[in-house]
Amino acid sequence: MLKIVAKKRDAKTSLETLRKGGGIPAVFYGAGNNSTPISISNVEFKKIWHKAGESTTVKISVGGLEVDTLIHEVQTHPVTDEPIHVDFLAIDMNKKIKVNVPLEFVGIAPAVKSGIGNLVKVMHEVEVEALPKDLPHNLTVDVSRLENLESLITLADIKLPAGVVLTANLTDVVASIVEQKEEKVEEVAPPVDLSTIEVEKKGKKDLPAQTGEEGEIPLEEAKKE
């Protein structure tokens, strides 16, 4: 089981000061525990988070007390994506719990390799029910069985660890193949070579100026001609 050491958080310490010191404000609640503010190491939490996700039990050790929890919610910084607050859900190890477990797709679909179609991942996580000690970190989906356009993988095809059951309908589709359509390329007309086009010059003679200056025919006389 994964374990992280925490400290009870002093309300007088600002969150900014805590984070600058390498800590993360957090809280745990549930299973008869009052909501308890704590602080944890940023570095240690990221290691735990990577291994546990939200479906593996994490034991919090704080002030001589040990609490079994799941990482329930992680708030991250919008720019750096660093964790800035964590909610832990305290659990009873003797009671079954429902959680969402991520799906891990492995293998190569023959239908994709042959160019028949494209792989469509309909689900990326699925809800399971189990005792906390039996909860899997993820569930594996082998797509190598997708050989043609009629091939499907449903929840019933997923191998489950002992003690784990799916809460959704087993006929629900997890992955499938859709026909690969060729993109139509629009034909573009070649540019016109203007040098090959003969242009017949047509036009009237330039009208004389209308200023009436010396050497120029007045406009009225020009119209009579």
Backbone bond lengths (Angstrom), bond angles and torsions (degrees), N, CA, C in turn:
res aa  C-N    CA-C-N  psi(-1)  N-CA   C-N-CA  omega(-1)  CA-C   N-CA-C  phi
1 M - - - 1.464 - - 1.529 110.31 -
2 L 1.317 115.64 140.42 1.459 120.85 178.61 1.526 109.88 -76.42
3 K 1.331 115.09 146.50 1.462 119.70 -176.27 1.517 110.28 -139.39
4 I 1.333 116.00 142.38 1.459 120.91 177.30 1.527 108.84 -136.88
5 V 1.316 115.77 137.29 1.464 121.79 179.32 1.527 108.82 -90.08
6 A 1.332 115.41 132.43 1.466 120.99 -178.53 1.530 110.05 -125.98
7 K 1.306 114.47 166.54 1.466 121.30 174.96 1.524 108.41 -124.85
8 K 1.317 115.68 144.86 1.458 118.30 174.70 1.524 108.01 -66.21
9 R 1.326 114.10 133.83 1.463 118.56 -173.23 1.518 110.69 -87.35
10 D 1.330 114.87 130.72 1.463 122.21 177.10 1.518 108.44 -81.87
11 A 1.314 116.61 122.20 1.460 121.09 -177.82 1.524 111.84 -62.72
12 K 1.336 117.31 -20.72 1.459 120.69 -179.47 1.539 112.32 -76.18
13 T 1.333 115.39 -20.19 1.464 119.24 -179.83 1.522 109.57 -83.15
14 S 1.315 117.06 124.15 1.464 119.91 -178.50 1.524 110.20 -68.70
15 L 1.329 115.49 151.51 1.454 120.51 -179.36 1.524 110.89 -65.40
16 E 1.317 116.13 -33.80 1.458 120.61 179.45 1.527 110.63 -64.20
17 T 1.325 116.10 -42.87 1.464 121.11 178.95 1.523 110.24 -64.35
18 L 1.346 115.90 -40.64 1.460 121.39 -179.94 1.532 110.99 -61.99
19 R 1.340 115.76 -44.99 1.468 119.80 -178.22 1.522 111.83 -69.01
20 K 1.323 116.70 -38.23 1.467 120.25 178.74 1.522 110.72 -63.65
21 G 1.325 116.09 -26.32 1.467 120.83 179.44 1.516 113.19 -87.38
22 G 1.343 116.85 7.96 1.456 120.15 177.41 1.512 114.96 89.76
23 G 1.336 115.84 13.07 1.465 119.54 -179.84 1.519 112.72 -106.77
24 I 1.317 115.55 167.13 1.458 122.07 176.07 1.524 107.87 -128.05
25 P 1.315 118.76 127.43 1.465 119.98 173.46 1.518 109.70 -68.00
26 A 1.329 116.53 139.70 1.460 120.80 -179.22 1.518 109.71 -148.49
27 V 1.332 115.51 174.88 1.457 120.99 179.52 1.518 107.87 -153.38
28 F 1.338 117.02 146.72 1.462 120.09 171.34 1.522 109.00 -126.95
29 Y 1.331 115.16 147.92 1.468 121.36 -177.71 1.521 108.81 -158.53
30 G 1.326 115.60 165.17 1.462 120.80 178.16 1.519 112.46 104.07
31 A 1.350 115.89 167.41 1.470 123.66 179.39 1.524 111.87 53.22
32 G 1.333 116.27 41.63 1.459 120.84 177.28 1.511 114.90 83.58
33 N 1.310 117.78 1.04 1.466 121.34 178.60 1.526 110.52 -93.20
34 N 1.316 115.05 136.86 1.456 118.62 173.50 1.527 109.05 -69.53
35 S 1.324 116.68 155.38 1.454 120.54 177.48 1.528 108.50 -62.00
36 T 1.330 116.60 117.30 1.467 121.39 -173.58 1.519 110.69 -119.89
37 P 1.339 117.79 115.35 1.475 120.46 177.70 1.521 110.80 -74.86
38 I 1.319 116.39 134.10 1.460 121.65 -179.93 1.523 108.83 -138.44
39 S 1.316 116.20 172.03 1.468 121.51 172.27 1.520 107.85 -129.09
40 I 1.323 116.64 144.49 1.463 122.20 -179.18 1.527 109.48 -133.76
41 S 1.309 115.99 159.89 1.465 121.58 178.81 1.524 110.06 -70.90
42 N 1.328 116.16 132.00 1.463 121.32 178.12 1.521 110.44 -60.32
43 V 1.321 116.29 -47.53 1.464 121.24 -177.57 1.518 111.23 -62.42
44 E 1.334 117.09 -47.71 1.464 121.06 -177.90 1.524 111.27 -66.86
45 F 1.336 116.94 -37.71 1.462 118.45 -179.20 1.515 111.58 -65.35
46 K 1.319 117.54 -41.72 1.468 119.62 -178.37 1.527 111.14 -62.97
47 K 1.327 116.89 -33.82 1.463 120.05 175.88 1.528 110.33 -65.59
48 I 1.324 115.80 -45.30 1.472 121.49 -179.98 1.518 110.60 -64.87
49 W 1.311 115.80 -44.36 1.475 121.60 -177.21 1.529 110.67 -60.93
50 H 1.316 116.37 -41.24 1.467 121.15 179.87 1.531 111.02 -62.52
51 K 1.319 117.02 -38.35 1.458 121.53 -178.15 1.532 112.35 -81.74
52 A 1.323 116.71 -37.61 1.466 120.39 -171.58 1.518 114.48 -90.66
53 G 1.325 116.63 -34.99 1.458 117.81 -171.60 1.518 108.70 61.92
54 E 1.332 116.72 -140.25 1.463 120.28 179.50 1.524 111.97 -116.98
55 S 1.341 116.02 15.92 1.465 118.07 -177.62 1.532 113.60 -129.80
56 T 1.322 117.10 8.31 1.461 120.69 177.96 1.524 109.00 -116.68
57 T 1.321 115.78 136.80 1.463 121.39 -175.60 1.533 111.83 -66.42
58 V 1.324 114.53 136.71 1.462 121.95 176.59 1.520 107.94 -123.93
59 K 1.316 116.76 125.35 1.467 120.69 178.80 1.524 108.76 -92.15
60 I 1.335 115.56 124.47 1.465 121.17 177.81 1.521 108.75 -98.37
61 S 1.323 115.72 125.75 1.458 121.25 176.66 1.518 108.43 -107.28
62 V 1.348 115.80 116.40 1.461 119.50 -176.95 1.533 109.77 -144.21
63 G 1.340 116.20 119.06 1.463 121.31 176.06 1.511 114.44 55.16
64 G 1.337 117.50 40.69 1.457 120.67 178.77 1.527 113.48 83.92
65 L 1.323 117.34 -3.83 1.465 122.19 179.30 1.524 109.64 -105.76
66 E 1.323 116.59 138.85 1.458 120.46 176.37 1.533 108.97 -119.04
67 V 1.326 115.10 128.72 1.461 120.98 -175.58 1.521 109.42 -125.36
68 D 1.328 116.56 128.85 1.464 121.24 176.20 1.523 108.58 -82.71
69 T 1.326 115.46 128.43 1.469 119.45 -174.56 1.534 111.42 -140.86
70 L 1.323 114.17 170.20 1.458 123.03 166.34 1.520 107.06 -122.51
71 I 1.324 117.13 145.46 1.460 120.25 174.34 1.525 106.60 -70.53
72 H 1.315 115.81 112.08 1.465 120.16 -171.78 1.526 112.86 -92.75
73 E 1.323 116.36 -42.04 1.473 120.65 -179.29 1.514 109.80 -154.32
74 V 1.333 115.34 136.91 1.465 121.24 178.15 1.518 108.56 -124.71
75 Q 1.322 116.19 121.29 1.464 120.68 174.56 1.528 107.83 -91.92
76 T 1.329 115.76 134.54 1.459 119.80 -179.03 1.530 110.89 -120.66
77 H 1.315 114.72 156.16 1.460 120.81 178.54 1.523 108.91 -68.59
78 P 1.340 118.38 133.73 1.468 120.84 -176.30 1.523 114.65 -64.13
79 V 1.325 117.49 -21.38 1.464 120.57 -177.95 1.532 111.19 -102.94
80 T 1.334 117.24 -51.68 1.462 121.27 -175.46 1.519 112.97 -86.30
81 D 1.325 117.65 -18.30 1.465 123.34 -177.63 1.529 112.02 66.46
82 E 1.313 116.84 15.70 1.459 121.38 176.69 1.531 109.46 -78.38
83 P 1.349 118.65 143.51 1.460 120.32 176.86 1.525 111.18 -65.34
84 I 1.330 116.71 133.42 1.470 119.91 -178.67 1.530 112.15 -120.95
85 H 1.340 117.08 -11.90 1.465 120.48 175.31 1.523 108.47 -163.23
86 V 1.340 115.46 142.85 1.464 120.09 -177.62 1.524 110.65 -131.46
87 D 1.328 115.68 134.92 1.465 122.33 172.27 1.529 107.87 -105.93
88 F 1.329 116.79 125.01 1.459 121.77 174.11 1.527 108.79 -107.05
89 L 1.322 116.84 135.16 1.452 121.65 177.56 1.526 108.93 -100.27
90 A 1.317 116.55 113.52 1.464 120.69 177.99 1.528 109.38 -70.06
91 I 1.327 117.13 140.04 1.461 121.33 -175.92 1.524 110.94 -132.43
92 D 1.337 114.54 159.81 1.454 122.42 174.96 1.525 106.71 -96.66
93 M 1.303 117.49 117.38 1.460 121.67 -175.16 1.524 112.50 -65.51
94 N 1.325 117.10 -14.74 1.463 120.65 -178.24 1.529 112.97 -98.12
95 K 1.312 116.63 3.34 1.464 120.15 179.83 1.525 110.11 -119.74
96 K 1.329 115.60 139.90 1.465 119.90 178.72 1.527 110.11 -68.50
97 I 1.303 115.17 150.30 1.460 120.95 -178.51 1.520 109.31 -137.87
98 K 1.324 116.17 150.30 1.466 121.47 177.53 1.523 109.10 -103.52
99 V 1.329 115.62 128.97 1.474 120.67 178.04 1.527 109.23 -142.27
100 N 1.318 115.39 159.28 1.467 120.72 174.01 1.521 109.45 -88.90
101 V 1.316 115.32 129.93 1.466 121.28 -178.98 1.528 108.70 -115.35
102 P 1.333 118.40 131.61 1.478 120.71 179.70 1.523 111.85 -68.38
103 L 1.349 115.21 149.54 1.463 121.96 176.38 1.523 109.09 -98.22
104 E 1.317 116.25 136.46 1.460 121.79 177.48 1.529 108.33 -112.74
105 F 1.331 117.03 115.60 1.458 121.76 -178.44 1.525 109.56 -88.43
106 V 1.338 115.67 128.22 1.466 120.73 -179.07 1.527 109.43 -128.86
107 G 1.330 115.80 162.49 1.455 121.03 177.96 1.520 112.68 85.12
108 I 1.324 115.06 177.69 1.467 122.38 178.74 1.518 108.63 -123.21
109 A 1.315 116.88 129.29 1.463 121.33 179.66 1.533 109.58 -76.49
110 P 1.331 119.14 122.92 1.462 121.70 177.94 1.526 112.83 -55.55
111 A 1.342 117.02 -34.07 1.463 120.32 -179.82 1.517 111.45 -65.94
112 V 1.313 116.41 -30.30 1.469 120.73 177.21 1.522 110.22 -79.09
113 K 1.322 116.06 -41.76 1.465 120.97 -178.39 1.528 111.73 -62.72
114 S 1.337 115.86 -35.98 1.470 120.08 -178.71 1.520 112.44 -83.62
115 G 1.330 116.71 -7.38 1.464 120.19 178.93 1.515 114.39 85.62
116 I 1.334 117.03 8.69 1.467 120.32 -179.71 1.527 111.08 -66.58
117 G 1.321 115.90 -43.02 1.464 118.95 -175.72 1.512 112.66 -158.58
118 N 1.332 114.75 -173.89 1.460 122.10 179.90 1.524 109.93 -114.84
119 L 1.318 115.48 147.78 1.454 121.52 178.76 1.521 110.31 -79.38
120 V 1.335 116.42 131.78 1.459 121.72 176.31 1.526 108.40 -117.36
121 K 1.321 116.39 118.16 1.462 121.45 177.65 1.524 107.97 -92.08
122 V 1.310 115.94 105.38 1.461 121.45 -175.53 1.523 111.03 -76.91
123 M 1.324 116.81 -36.31 1.464 121.66 179.91 1.521 109.97 -121.74
124 H 1.321 115.70 151.31 1.464 121.04 175.37 1.532 111.08 -123.05
125 E 1.320 117.07 -11.20 1.455 122.31 174.50 1.518 108.62 -154.62
126 V 1.321 116.17 161.37 1.458 120.33 -177.93 1.528 109.05 -146.10
127 E 1.312 116.35 146.57 1.465 120.31 -179.41 1.530 110.49 -83.74
128 V 1.318 115.20 133.64 1.467 120.95 176.82 1.524 108.95 -127.16
129 E 1.333 114.64 164.38 1.467 120.99 176.19 1.523 108.40 -128.68
130 A 1.337 115.35 132.04 1.463 119.58 -178.88 1.527 109.46 -169.07
131 L 1.317 114.98 168.04 1.456 119.13 170.01 1.528 107.55 -67.98
132 P 1.316 118.58 147.44 1.473 120.72 -178.11 1.529 114.07 -51.09
133 K 1.330 117.09 -37.46 1.471 119.53 -177.98 1.524 112.06 -69.30
134 D 1.339 117.70 -19.80 1.465 121.35 -177.83 1.526 113.65 -97.89
135 L 1.317 117.59 -4.40 1.464 120.34 -176.55 1.528 111.26 -64.12
136 P 1.330 118.30 128.18 1.472 121.06 179.18 1.524 111.51 -82.11
137 H 1.323 116.05 152.86 1.465 120.20 176.53 1.523 110.26 -70.46
138 N 1.338 116.67 -36.39 1.462 122.76 175.14 1.525 108.53 -158.58
139 L 1.322 116.78 173.15 1.455 122.83 176.43 1.524 108.21 -122.67
140 T 1.310 116.51 137.04 1.461 121.87 -175.87 1.524 111.82 -91.19
141 V 1.335 115.04 135.19 1.466 121.83 175.59 1.519 107.92 -119.90
142 D 1.334 117.00 115.26 1.462 122.05 -178.87 1.532 109.09 -91.68
143 V 1.334 116.88 112.37 1.471 120.49 -176.43 1.532 112.65 -88.45
144 S 1.329 117.99 2.94 1.464 120.45 -178.10 1.530 112.59 -68.94
145 R 1.312 117.67 -7.95 1.468 120.97 178.46 1.532 111.84 -88.09
146 L 1.326 117.04 -4.59 1.469 120.60 -179.57 1.530 109.23 -85.72
147 E 1.338 115.83 95.21 1.458 120.82 -172.80 1.521 114.43 -100.33
148 N 1.343 117.75 -24.88 1.461 120.31 -177.45 1.522 110.35 -147.03
149 L 1.340 115.69 -176.16 1.469 120.61 -175.77 1.523 112.52 -67.99
150 E 1.329 117.37 -18.99 1.465 120.68 -179.30 1.529 111.84 -89.85
151 S 1.321 116.83 -7.58 1.465 120.55 -175.49 1.529 111.35 -70.95
152 L 1.335 115.46 140.41 1.463 122.18 178.04 1.526 109.55 -139.98
153 I 1.311 115.24 153.01 1.461 120.47 168.39 1.521 106.40 -120.97
154 T 1.324 116.34 124.39 1.462 121.23 179.20 1.531 109.53 -110.79
155 L 1.306 116.02 174.54 1.464 120.14 179.10 1.527 111.31 -61.06
156 A 1.318 115.77 -29.51 1.466 119.62 179.83 1.518 111.91 -65.03
157 D 1.329 118.14 -20.41 1.466 121.99 -178.20 1.527 112.96 -85.09
158 I 1.329 117.18 -9.26 1.466 120.08 -177.67 1.527 110.49 -82.18
159 K 1.325 116.26 129.72 1.460 120.60 177.24 1.528 109.36 -80.16
160 L 1.322 115.51 127.51 1.462 121.50 -177.11 1.520 111.23 -107.84
161 P 1.338 117.05 143.43 1.467 119.91 174.86 1.527 109.78 -66.22
162 A 1.294 116.46 162.12 1.464 121.11 178.53 1.528 110.54 -60.07
163 G 1.306 115.34 135.96 1.467 120.17 176.92 1.515 114.49 86.31
164 V 1.342 116.84 0.44 1.469 121.03 -178.18 1.528 109.59 -110.98
165 V 1.332 116.09 132.16 1.464 120.47 177.48 1.532 109.18 -127.97
166 L 1.323 115.44 150.91 1.460 121.14 176.48 1.518 109.37 -88.06
167 T 1.317 116.72 142.39 1.462 120.17 -179.50 1.530 112.02 -94.65
168 A 1.334 117.64 -15.24 1.463 121.04 -177.83 1.535 110.25 -89.37
169 N 1.350 115.32 173.79 1.452 121.74 178.35 1.527 109.82 -67.82
170 L 1.321 117.13 128.61 1.463 120.96 -175.65 1.520 113.00 -68.03
171 T 1.335 117.59 -14.65 1.471 120.03 178.60 1.526 112.32 -87.58
172 D 1.329 117.13 -3.59 1.468 120.08 179.18 1.528 110.19 -63.22
173 V 1.335 115.82 137.16 1.468 121.31 -176.70 1.529 110.68 -79.73
174 V 1.324 114.78 133.34 1.460 121.75 178.49 1.526 110.76 -99.02
175 A 1.339 116.28 -41.28 1.469 121.15 -179.53 1.523 109.21 -153.16
176 S 1.335 115.64 151.86 1.463 120.66 -179.50 1.529 109.61 -152.30
177 I 1.322 115.19 178.64 1.465 121.99 178.41 1.518 108.76 -118.05
178 V 1.324 116.50 133.72 1.460 121.08 174.61 1.526 107.92 -116.90
179 E 1.317 114.62 148.07 1.460 120.27 -176.45 1.522 111.38 -60.96
180 Q 1.307 114.75 136.93 1.462 120.29 178.38 1.529 108.52 -86.68
181 K 1.298 115.55 116.82 1.464 120.51 -178.66 1.523 110.04 -99.70
182 E 1.331 114.03 136.47 1.459 118.61 177.63 1.510 110.22 -76.21
183 E 1.306 116.07 135.57 1.451 120.68 178.29 1.529 110.19 -76.29
184 K 1.318 115.05 129.43 1.456 118.97 179.24 1.526 110.12 -75.49
185 V 1.311 114.68 130.06 1.464 119.83 179.62 1.521 108.48 -97.54
186 E 1.304 116.51 117.81 1.462 120.66 -179.87 1.523 110.15 -71.15
187 E 1.359 114.57 131.77 1.460 119.42 178.82 1.523 109.63 -75.80
188 V 1.290 115.30 130.20 1.461 120.74 -179.34 1.518 108.58 -103.36
189 A 1.329 115.95 125.47 1.471 120.23 -179.39 1.521 109.57 -63.09
190 P 1.358 116.87 138.98 1.468 119.41 179.98 1.523 110.53 -65.49
191 P 1.308 118.41 150.61 1.469 121.15 -179.80 1.528 111.25 -62.92
192 V 1.310 116.16 143.66 1.464 121.25 -179.20 1.520 110.32 -78.62
193 D 1.357 115.03 131.79 1.468 120.32 177.83 1.529 107.84 -89.18
194 L 1.311 115.33 101.21 1.458 120.77 -175.99 1.533 112.65 -62.89
195 S 1.319 117.84 -21.31 1.471 120.32 -177.28 1.523 111.51 -71.42
196 T 1.340 117.42 -15.95 1.467 120.28 -178.89 1.515 112.37 -91.04
197 I 1.302 117.03 -4.89 1.464 120.64 -177.47 1.522 109.79 -98.91
198 E 1.352 116.51 123.50 1.463 120.79 177.36 1.514 109.00 -86.41
199 V 1.288 114.97 129.10 1.453 120.33 -179.70 1.528 108.84 -110.96
200 E 1.353 116.70 122.46 1.468 121.16 177.85 1.514 108.31 -83.71
201 K 1.280 116.07 120.33 1.450 120.04 -178.68 1.517 110.58 -79.92
202 K 1.282 115.45 117.41 1.463 121.69 177.07 1.516 108.04 -126.32
203 G 1.362 114.40 145.24 1.459 116.65 177.55 1.504 111.34 169.09
204 K 1.269 115.98 164.31 1.459 121.88 179.13 1.513 109.93 -87.16
205 K 1.352 112.98 156.74 1.455 116.37 175.47 1.506 109.28 -66.60
206 D 1.282 114.12 149.90 1.456 117.72 179.49 1.509 110.26 -60.89
207 L 1.313 114.76 133.31 1.470 119.23 176.14 1.518 108.77 -71.44
208 P 1.323 116.90 146.06 1.475 119.05 176.92 1.509 110.63 -65.44
209 A 1.283 114.54 159.06 1.455 119.97 179.71 1.506 110.73 -61.71
210 Q 1.342 114.19 153.84 1.466 119.92 -174.55 1.517 111.65 -105.28
211 T 1.317 116.64 20.12 1.466 118.10 -175.27 1.508 112.63 -89.12
212 G 1.383 117.99 -18.12 1.464 120.81 -179.45 1.496 112.76 76.60
213 E 1.330 116.18 15.94 1.458 117.84 -179.91 1.522 109.61 -73.44
214 E 1.317 117.79 162.75 1.459 124.80 -178.65 1.517 110.39 -58.53
215 G 1.353 114.50 135.64 1.455 119.57 -179.34 1.503 112.52 88.53
216 E 1.334 118.98 -4.10 1.453 122.20 179.80 1.504 109.46 -117.70
217 I 1.316 118.54 143.56 1.465 123.61 -178.65 1.520 107.76 -83.04
218 P 1.339 115.71 129.37 1.478 118.68 177.03 1.522 109.86 -57.59
219 L 1.338 115.64 152.86 1.466 122.98 -176.78 1.513 112.11 -59.31
220 E 1.375 117.83 -40.16 1.462 121.01 -178.27 1.515 110.75 -62.11
221 E 1.322 118.03 -40.98 1.465 121.76 -178.15 1.512 110.12 -72.22
222 A 1.315 114.62 -33.63 1.467 117.52 -179.72 1.498 110.54 -64.15
223 K 1.354 117.59 -34.08 1.466 120.94 -179.45 1.515 110.85 -69.82
224 K 1.376 117.19 -30.51 1.447 120.37 -177.87 1.501 111.13 -73.40
225 E 1.315 119.54 -28.26 1.454 122.33 -175.75 1.518 112.03 -69.07
